[in-house]
């Protein structure tokens, strides 16, 4: 049995700003030593956009740090990942989210993709849509007992950034509701406030992408979050038009599917002189939302990344020989190859939810086909169905093979794991596999089409037995290198400041030297600055 987002959601649906100091101290990231058998990183696609580190006299040069996107989806729909159940107190919500972020750091991840709009509702304070019942236990009502200004999304962002993690906000643009959800709807919900936008389709209520108001609402919701929150990315998943269901009385008859009931919007389009076929019109509805989201992000916050995670198989006529399966182009009306060709996404994360050795949906073949459909060189990172390890359908080694396969091509690699619940458990050898695959720390990738300016170098100031690292406001994270007997070792830190005991002082590590690089939000690296014991005075600023 294949464990998919849709199956997990269907199963779950059948069931009926705290103080930051309350979170646990962020864990120490994995050390920089990589086992010899760890999957290799690919060579860079072009000469590195970061600086080539130059050593101070007597010091070996810093290695070029690896840059790789390592993310997990945190699904809030039906309480799949967070919160564990509706109606938790503010303190309980905070404890769970901090545990998730700590676990992400422990496993070597560097990004979280948090579902903030699962069903035309909000996991944050919103004037446009109601509080999600998955969070509060009652749609439209705040978290029980929480202060009026409590905002879980703001807390997620602050705690992620404190750990050096990116936080990408994940939106479902058109899914409105599901019949089997037992929570009553708020009057603010779109099904109550704008019923003319919504179509009933099987067990779902779905906003019609052909309704201008529905598309404008989706864009307004994303614009609201983009403007008010310090997110690092916006992501849309594979739900545009809904996955098709059998026509009534036709279950089991291959090819007999229920058409999406968008007759009113289609007829208005035709009456207005529209000349596209119905399928092309539907694709155009989706394309216009994607293009508008891209334009919104570029205009409002050019450093924020826009990504989409579509179904993993592309257009039938563009597939490699031997690849078969569902056509999102024809049935979800998602033309993902077009989005890449237009440069509307900064990354594409096709859901490659099949094993490496399955010929009809071969992982490596599919990934290579997506990379070939990428003329502008945007990032293409596979989504991995890591939940199949938890379900007992795959061994943890399958995930290791997929990570290795994703690193086989030229460029900055990446992976997104579905979902965090499985990573929290780490059962069936998964934790050991991820610690092995991610043994070497990785900085986040760069996005040269968004900007190539390097951030200013950090300042290093010795204050007694402490070394103070101070970076400017452009810093998103700090790369701390320590020179050990076996060479330079890397650890990653969030924020713009860092204080540490110097080698030989109190708990200072037995390091021969230290170096620091700043990484900005577009993944660009500063020139390194160095500290050596023999070069230190009462106050030292060591630059190269």
C-alpha positions in Angstrom: 0.0 0.0 0.0 1.4 3.4 -1.0 1.4 5.9 1.8 0.6 9.3 0.2 -0.4 12.7 1.4 -3.9 12.0 0.1 -4.2 8.7 1.9 -2.9 10.0 5.2 -5.3 12.9 4.9 -8.3 10.7 4.1 -7.5 8.4 7.1 -7.0 11.3 9.5 -10.2 13.0 8.3 -12.2 10.0 9.3 -11.4 10.8 13.0 -13.6 13.0 14.6 3.0 34.2 21.5 4.3 32.5 24.3 7.6 33.6 25.7 10.5 32.4 23.6 12.5 31.5 26.7 10.0 28.6 27.2 11.5 26.6 24.4 14.3 24.2 24.9 17.8 25.3 24.1 18.5 24.6 20.5 20.6 21.4 20.1 24.1 21.2 18.8 24.0 20.5 15.1 25.8 17.4 13.7 29.5 17.6 13.6 31.4 18.2 10.4 33.1 14.8 10.0 31.5 12.7 7.2 31.8 8.9 7.1 33.7 7.6 4.1 30.6 5.8 2.8 28.3 8.8 3.0 26.6 9.8 -0.2 28.8 12.3 -2.1 27.7 15.9 -2.8 27.7 16.9 -6.4 30.2 19.4 -7.8 28.9 23.0 -8.2 27.1 23.8 -11.4 29.4 26.7 -12.1 32.3 28.5 -10.3 31.1 29.1 -6.8 29.3 32.4 -6.2 30.7 32.5 -2.7 34.2 33.6 -2.0 37.2 31.3 -2.3 38.4 31.3 1.3 42.0 32.5 1.6 44.0 31.4 4.7 45.9 33.6 6.9 49.6 32.7 7.0 50.2 29.2 8.4 46.5 28.2 8.2 45.1 25.8 5.6 42.4 27.1 3.4 38.8 26.6 4.4 37.0 24.0 2.3 34.1 25.1 0.2 31.0 24.4 2.4 28.3 22.2 1.0 25.0 23.9 0.2 22.0 21.6 0.1 18.3 22.1 0.9 17.2 19.7 3.7 13.6 20.2 4.6 10.6 18.4 6.1 7.0 19.2 5.6 5.0 19.9 8.8 1.4 19.2 7.9 -1.3 20.7 10.1 -4.4 19.4 8.2 -6.1 16.7 10.3 -3.3 17.2 12.9 -0.9 15.0 10.9 2.2 16.6 12.3 1.4 19.7 14.4 -0.3 20.3 16.7 -0.8 16.7 17.9 -4.5 17.3 18.5 -6.9 20.3 18.4 -7.3 22.6 21.3 -3.9 22.3 23.0 -2.9 25.1 25.3 -0.5 27.7 24.2 2.3 26.1 26.3 1.6 22.7 24.8 1.6 24.0 21.3 4.9 25.7 22.0 6.5 22.6 23.5 5.5 20.5 20.5 6.8 23.1 17.9 10.1 23.4 19.8 10.5 19.7 19.9 10.0 19.5 16.1 12.6 22.2 15.5 15.1 20.7 17.8 14.6 17.3 16.1 15.1 19.0 12.7 18.5 20.3 13.9 19.5 17.0 15.4 18.9 15.2 12.1 20.8 17.8 10.1 17.9 19.5 8.4 18.0 23.2 7.6 14.5 24.1 6.6 10.9 23.5 7.7 7.9 23.8 5.3 4.9 24.6 7.6 1.3 24.3 6.4 -0.4 27.5 7.4 -3.6 27.4 5.3 -4.8 23.8 5.1 -8.5 24.4 4.3 -9.3 28.1 3.8 -8.4 28.6 7.4 -5.4 30.1 9.3 -2.7 28.8 11.6 -1.9 32.4 12.4 -3.7 35.7 13.2 -5.7 36.7 10.2 -8.3 39.2 9.3 -9.1 37.3 6.1 -9.8 33.7 7.3 -10.8 32.1 10.5 -8.5 30.4 13.0 -8.1 26.7 12.1 -10.0 24.2 14.2 -7.0 21.9 13.8 -5.2 24.4 16.0 -7.8 25.7 18.4 -10.5 23.0 18.5 -13.1 25.4 17.2 -12.9 27.2 13.9 -12.8 31.0 14.2 -11.9 30.9 17.9 -8.4 31.6 19.3 -6.3 29.1 21.3 -8.0 28.5 24.6 -6.5 30.6 27.4 -3.9 32.3 25.1 -3.4 36.1 25.3 -5.0 38.1 22.6 -1.7 38.7 20.7 -0.7 35.1 20.6 0.4 34.1 17.1 1.8 30.6 16.5 3.3 31.4 13.1 5.4 34.3 14.6 6.7 31.9 17.2 7.5 29.2 14.6 9.5 31.7 12.6 11.4 33.1 15.6 12.3 29.7 16.9 13.3 28.4 13.5 15.6 31.3 12.8 17.1 31.1 16.3 18.2 27.6 15.2 19.5 28.6 11.8 16.5 27.0 10.1 14.5 28.5 7.2 10.7 28.6 7.6 8.7 28.3 4.4 4.9 28.9 4.6 2.9 26.2 2.8 -0.5 27.2 1.4 -3.3 25.1 -0.1 -4.8 27.7 -2.5 -8.2 26.1 -3.3 -9.1 23.3 -0.9 -12.0 24.6 1.2 -13.4 21.7 3.4 -14.1 18.0 3.7 -17.4 16.3 4.5 -15.9 14.2 7.2 -14.6 17.1 9.3 -16.8 17.2 12.3 -15.9 20.8 13.4 -18.6 23.4 12.7 -17.7 26.1 10.2 -17.2 29.7 11.2 -19.3 32.3 9.5 -16.0 33.8 8.3 -15.2 30.6 6.4 -15.4 30.9 2.6 -18.1 28.2 2.4 -20.3 30.5 4.5 -19.2 33.9 3.3 -18.6 33.2 -0.4 -20.6 30.0 -1.3 -20.6 31.0 -4.9 -16.9 30.4 -5.2 -17.1 26.8 -3.9 -18.0 23.6 -5.7 -19.0 20.3 -4.1 -16.8 17.5 -5.4 -17.1 14.1 -3.8 -16.3 14.5 -0.1 -14.6 17.8 -0.7 -15.8 21.4 -1.0 -13.4 23.1 -3.4 -12.9 26.7 -4.4 -13.2 26.9 -8.2 -10.0 28.2 -9.7 -12.1 29.7 -12.5 -13.8 32.0 -10.0 -11.9 35.3 -10.0 -12.8 35.9 -6.4 -11.4 32.5 -5.3 -8.1 33.2 -7.0 -7.9 36.7 -5.6 -8.6 35.4 -2.1 -5.8 32.8 -2.4 -3.4 35.6 -3.6 -4.5 38.0 -0.9 -3.9 35.4 1.8 -0.4 34.7 0.6 0.2 38.5 0.3 -0.9 39.0 3.9 1.4 36.4 5.3 4.3 37.6 3.1 3.9 41.2 4.3 3.4 40.6 8.0 5.8 37.7 8.7 9.5 37.2 8.3 9.1 34.0 6.3 11.9 32.6 4.1 9.6 31.1 1.4 6.1 30.5 0.1 5.2 27.0 -1.1 2.1 25.6 -2.9 1.7 21.9 -3.2 0.0 19.7 -5.8 -3.6 20.6 -5.0 -4.8 22.9 -7.8 -7.9 21.3 -9.3 -8.8 18.3 -7.1 -7.6 14.8 -7.8 -10.4 13.2 -9.9 -12.8 10.7 -8.4 -14.9 8.0 -10.2 -18.3 9.1 -11.6 -21.3 8.0 -9.5 -22.0 4.4 -10.1 -18.8 4.0 -12.1 -16.4 2.9 -9.4 -13.8 0.5 -10.7 -14.5 1.4 -14.4 -11.2 2.7 -15.6 -11.3 6.1 -17.2 -14.8 7.0 -16.1 -14.2 10.0 -13.9 -16.4 12.7 -12.4 -15.7 16.1 -14.1 -15.1 19.1 -11.8 -18.4 21.0 -11.6 -17.1 24.4 -12.8 -20.0 25.0 -15.3 -20.9 28.5 -14.1 -17.4 29.9 -14.4 -16.7 28.1 -17.7 -19.9 29.5 -19.2 -19.1 33.0 -18.1 -15.7 32.6 -19.7 -17.2 31.5 -23.0 -19.9 34.2 -22.8 -17.1 36.8 -22.5 -15.5 35.6 -25.7 -13.0 33.1 -24.4 -11.7 30.8 -27.0 -9.6 28.3 -25.1 -10.7 24.7 -24.7 -12.0 23.8 -21.3 -8.8 22.0 -20.4 -6.6 24.8 -21.6 -8.8 27.3 -19.8 -8.4 25.4 -16.5 -4.6 25.3 -17.0 -4.6 29.0 -17.7 -6.4 29.6 -14.4 -3.7 27.8 -12.5 -0.9 29.4 -14.5 -2.2 32.9 -13.8 -2.2 32.2 -10.0 1.4 30.8 -10.2 2.5 33.8 -12.2 0.8 36.3 -9.9 2.3 34.7 -6.8 5.7 34.9 -8.4 5.2 38.6 -9.2 3.9 39.3 -5.7 6.9 37.8 -4.0 9.4 39.5 -6.2 7.6 42.9 -5.7 7.2 42.6 -2.0 10.2 40.8 -0.6 12.7 39.8 -3.3 14.7 37.6 -0.9 11.7 35.3 -0.2 11.7 32.1 -2.3 8.7 30.8 -4.1 8.4 27.1 -4.6 5.8 24.5 -5.8 5.7 20.8 -5.0 3.7 19.2 -7.8 2.8 15.6 -8.5 6.0 13.8 -9.5 5.3 12.8 -13.1 5.2 15.4 -15.9 3.3 15.8 -19.1 2.8 12.5 -21.0 4.5 13.7 -24.2 7.6 14.8 -22.2 8.1 11.7 -20.1 11.1 9.4 -20.6 10.5 6.1 -22.3 8.9 3.6 -20.0 7.5 6.1 -17.5 3.8 5.8 -17.0 1.3 7.1 -14.5 -1.2 9.8 -13.6 -1.2 13.0 -15.7 -1.3 16.1 -13.6 -1.3 18.1 -16.8 -4.6 16.6 -17.9 -6.3 16.0 -14.6 -5.0 18.6 -12.1 -4.4 21.1 -14.9 -0.9 21.7 -13.6 1.7 22.6 -16.3 4.8 22.4 -14.1 7.2 22.3 -17.0 5.7 25.7 -18.1 6.4 27.2 -14.7 10.0 26.2 -14.9 10.4 27.4 -18.4 8.9 30.8 -17.4 11.1 31.1 -14.3 8.0 31.5 -12.1 9.4 29.3 -9.4 12.7 29.5 -7.5 12.5 25.8 -6.7 10.3 22.9 -7.8 9.9 19.9 -5.5 8.2 17.2 -7.5 6.8 14.5 -5.2 8.9 11.5 -6.3 7.1 9.0 -4.1 8.3 5.8 -5.7 11.4 3.7 -5.0 14.6 3.9 -6.9 14.1 0.4 -8.4 10.5 0.8 -9.6 10.9 0.9 -13.5 7.6 2.5 -14.4 8.2 5.4 -12.0 11.9 5.2 -11.6 13.1 7.8 -9.1 16.4 8.8 -10.8 14.8 8.8 -14.3 12.0 11.0 -13.2 14.3 13.4 -11.3 16.5 13.7 -14.4 13.5 14.4 -16.6 12.5 17.3 -14.3 16.0 18.7 -14.4 16.1 18.6 -18.2 12.9 20.6 -18.2 14.6 23.4 -16.4 16.1 25.8 -19.0 16.6 28.7 -16.6 18.5 26.6 -14.0 16.1 26.9 -11.1 16.5 24.5 -8.2 14.8 21.0 -8.6 14.7 19.1 -5.4 12.6 15.9 -5.0 10.0 15.4 -2.4 10.6 12.0 -0.6 7.8 9.8 0.7 9.7 9.1 3.9 6.4 8.1 5.6 6.7 4.7 3.8 9.5 3.8 6.2 7.2 4.3 9.1 4.5 2.3 7.4 6.9 -0.6 7.0 6.7 -0.5 3.2 10.3 0.7 2.6 13.6 0.2 4.4 15.4 3.3 5.7 18.1 2.4 3.1 15.6 3.4 0.4 15.6 6.9 1.7 19.4 6.9 1.8 19.5 5.8 -1.9 17.1 8.5 -2.9 19.2 11.2 -1.1 22.3 9.8 -2.8 20.5 9.9 -6.2 19.4 13.5 -5.7 23.1 14.4 -5.3 24.2 12.7 -8.5 23.5 15.7 -10.8 25.5 18.9 -11.0 24.4 21.7 -8.9 23.2 22.4 -5.3 21.1 19.4 -4.3 18.1 19.1 -1.9 15.4 16.9 -0.5 12.0 17.5 1.2 10.7 14.7 3.5 7.0 13.9 4.0 6.5 14.3 6.8 7.8 15.5 10.1 5.8 12.9 12.1 7.9 10.1 10.6 11.1 12.0 11.3 10.1 12.6 14.9 9.8 8.8 15.5 12.9 7.8 13.5 11.8 4.2 13.7 13.0 1.2 11.6 16.5 2.6 11.2 15.4 5.9 9.7 17.2 8.1 12.3 20.5 6.3 11.8 20.1 6.6 8.0 19.5 10.3 8.1 22.3 10.9 10.6 24.5 9.1 8.1 23.2 10.9 5.0 23.3 14.2 6.7 26.5 13.7 8.8 28.1 16.6 7.1 26.5 20.0 7.8 25.1 21.9 4.9 24.4 25.5 4.4 21.3 26.5 2.6 21.5 26.9 -1.2 22.1 30.1 -3.1 19.7 31.7 -5.6 21.9 33.6 -8.0 19.0 34.8 -10.1 17.7 36.7 -7.0 20.9 38.4 -6.2 24.7 37.7 -5.9 25.8 40.4 -3.4 27.9 38.9 -0.6 27.1 40.0 2.9 29.7 41.9 4.9 32.2 39.8 6.9 31.6 39.3 10.6 33.5 41.1 13.3 35.5 39.0 15.8 36.2 40.5 19.2 38.1 38.8 22.0 36.8 39.7 25.4 38.9 37.9 28.0 38.2 34.2 27.5 35.3 34.8 25.1 35.2 35.4 21.4 32.3 37.6 20.3 31.0 37.2 16.8 29.0 40.1 15.5 27.4 40.2 12.0 25.3 42.8 10.3 21.6 42.7 9.7 22.0 40.9 6.4 23.1 37.8 8.2 20.7 34.8 8.3 23.1 32.4 9.8 26.7 32.0 10.8 29.1 29.2 9.7 31.6 28.6 12.4 34.8 26.7 11.5 37.1 25.2 14.0 40.5 23.9 13.0 41.1 20.5 14.6 43.9 18.0 14.1 41.8 16.3 11.3 41.1 19.6 9.6 38.4 22.3 9.5 35.1 21.3 11.1 31.9 23.2 10.5 28.9 24.0 12.8 26.0 26.2 11.9 24.3 28.9 14.0 21.3 31.1 13.7 21.2 34.8 14.2 23.7 37.7 13.9 25.6 37.2 17.1 27.5 34.4 18.7 29.6 34.1 21.9 31.9 31.2 22.6 34.8 30.3 25.0 38.1 30.5 23.3 40.3 27.4 22.9 42.2 26.9 26.1 39.7 29.0 28.2 37.2 27.2 30.4 35.1 25.0 28.1 36.7 26.2 24.9 37.3 23.4 22.3 40.8 22.3 21.7 41.0 24.1 18.3 44.1 25.5 16.6 42.1 28.3 15.0 38.6 29.6 14.4 37.0 31.1 11.3 33.5 32.5 10.7 31.5 33.1 7.5 28.2 34.9 7.3 25.4 33.6 5.0 22.6 35.9 3.9 19.0 35.0 3.0 19.9 34.3 -0.6 22.6 31.8 0.4 25.5 34.0 -0.5 28.6 33.7 1.8 30.9 36.4 3.1 34.6 36.4 3.2 35.8 34.4 6.2 37.4 36.0 9.2 39.9 34.1 11.3 41.1 33.9 14.9 44.4 32.3 16.1 45.6 32.1 19.6 49.1 33.5 18.7 47.5 36.4 16.9 45.2 37.4 19.8 45.6 40.4 22.0 43.3 41.7 24.8 40.9 42.7 22.0 41.3 41.1 18.6 39.5 41.6 15.3 41.0 39.1 12.9 40.3 39.6 9.2 41.6 38.2 6.0 
